[in-house]
Each structure stands twice: as C-alpha cells, then as structure tokens.
Amino acid sequence: MTTESESLLDAAEVLQTVLVAEATGSTHSRSADYLPLRKVLLNHPLTKDVLPAFVRKCRDLHQFWQFIKAEFGTYAERRQFIWEQFRPLVDALETSPGSPALLTDAQLLSRLSAEAIQAVWQRALDRRGTDPEGAITSARGLLETVCKHILDDLSVAYDEDADLPKLYGLTAASLQISPSQHTEKVFKQILGGCTAVVEGLGALRSRLGDAHGGGPRKVKPAARHAQLAVNLAGAMTSFLVETWEVRKAK
C-alpha cells in the first residue's frame, strides 16, 4: 500500500521532471500535470512550506518559463537550479517514507503560515489521549517557537533562555497588543486575559508537562487538561501570526 509520504514524493518528483523539461525545451513536457501537482503540494500542510518559492509564485508554466529564462541562460544552469530548489522537499519526503509525521514541528514552522500552525496544533491534539504531558509540552513549544520567529522577523533581541511569558511580552509589545498600549477598557481586559493565558501555559507546562522530571507524587495531567492547553496555545498562536501579518502588510 502506498503511504501518504510516498504519494507526495511521487508528486514532487514528477513536478520536478515537468519543470526541467519545460526549462530545457523538451518536446515531451507533461505540461498538463503542472497545475494539479502544484495544487496538491501547495495545499498540503506537510509540503507547502518546503515547496520551492518559484513554484509557489508561478501559477502556470508560462509564468515559470518567463521566470527561468530570465534567470539562467543555459539548460545546464536551469537543471541545476531546479534540482537544488527541490532538494529540501525531496529529502524531507525520502527520510521518512512511511511516516505521516513527514516534517518536524520546527520544519513546519520555519515559514509562519496558518496551515503550518494548524498542522502542529492538530499533532498536539492527537497526543492528548495517549500522551497528555507531551501534548502540553508541544503546545508550549508551538507558542514559544512562533514568538521567536516573529521577534526574529522584527529584529527584536531576546535571550535564548527567556521563558515563555518573557518572549510573549516582547512579542506583544512589538505587535502593539500589550494591555498597557491600549486605553479602551474592553481591549485592555481581553489583551490582559491573553497575557494571563500565556503565563498559565508556561506554569502548566512546568508543573504538568514532560519537560522536567518529576517525583512519584507529581500530578499527572488528564486528556482534558492537555486539550485545554493545546487549544489555548493554538488560538493564541493564530492570533499572533494574524496580527504579525497585518502589521507587515502596513
């Protein structure tokens, strides 16, 4: 039986072949395959963020041809470029051909997107029944990683050892969503609640997550605790990314 990753690998390799053929004047180009293959890989949360940038930008082969002919004058240069651009995607698909967890959370979040966040969020939720401690740790990691990506993008310095509340505080201030930056009472209440949620997640992870060892009397979280933590982290992360995207657009 063909696994999901094997199907995606086939799609990636065929797409690469189509593009090489188009870029080198082949008369056997399977141009009709470009649109459906691009759609599959672009819409799948496990491949979207490692798909070559030029594939995301070029909606059809005509746009690709205009791009590639302007970039490289020889067939050899074009082939080499396409192979190099596809290598991260193909390598990721080949390293775990039988696993649905195709990319790590860090790889998925290397480019912030709603799809990547949803994929990591769902992974954490899937663990809540069998590994609630791990789910809580993943929830905290999701929020922490996104805060660091946003701060890096905004060139805001932070200590690598900073805890989650500190990272969130810097991120919120940079995005102008700190309670102190607003005068309207309702916004101050909502944003203050967001800060409290983040602080609670940091404390919950330390007390109930699997990041630190615990003695025999350590409290064990239930699936409902993990589900609450994961959904709170997912909602906060989505809010941060959407706010960041709005700020960047302005």
C-alpha positions, 0 to 999 in steps of 0.5 A: 500500500502506498503511504501518504509520504510516498504519494507526495514524493511521487508528486514532487518528483514528477513536478520536478521532471515537468519543470526541467523539461519545460526549462530545457525545451523538451518536446515531451513536457507533461505540461498538463500535470503542472497545475494539479501537482502544484495544487496538491503540494501547495495545499498540503500542510506537510509540503507547502512550506518546503515547496520551492518559492518559484513554484509557489509564485508561478501559477502556470508554466508560462509564468515559470518559463518567463521566470527561468529564462530570465534567470539562467541562460543555459539548460545546464544552469536551469537543471541545476537550479531546479534540482537544488530548489527541490532538494529540501522537499525531496529529502524531507519526503525520502527520510521518512517514507512511511511516516505521516509525521513527514516534517518536524514541528520546527520544519513546519514552522520555519515559514509562519503560515496558518496551515503550518500552525494548524498542522502542529496544533492538530499533532498536539491534539492527537497526543492528548489521549495517549500522551497528555504531558507531551501534548502540553509540552508541544503546545508550549513549544508551538507558542514559544517557537512562533514568538521567536520567529516573529521577534526574529522577523522584527529584529527584536533581541531576546535571550535564548533562555527567556521563558515563555511569558518573557518572549510573549511580552516582547512579542506583544509589545512589538505587535502593539497588543500589550494591555498597557498600549491600549486605553479602551477598557474592553481591549485592555481586559481581553489583551490582559486575559491573553497575557494571563493565558500565556503565563498559565501555559508556561506554569502548566507546562512546568508543573504538568508537562514532560519537560522536567522530571518529576517525583512519584507524587507529581500530578499527572495531567488528564486528556482534558487538561492537555486539550485545554492547553493545546487549544489555548496555545493554538488560538493564541498562536493564530492570533499572533501570526494574524496580527504579525501579518497585518502589521507587515502588510502596513 
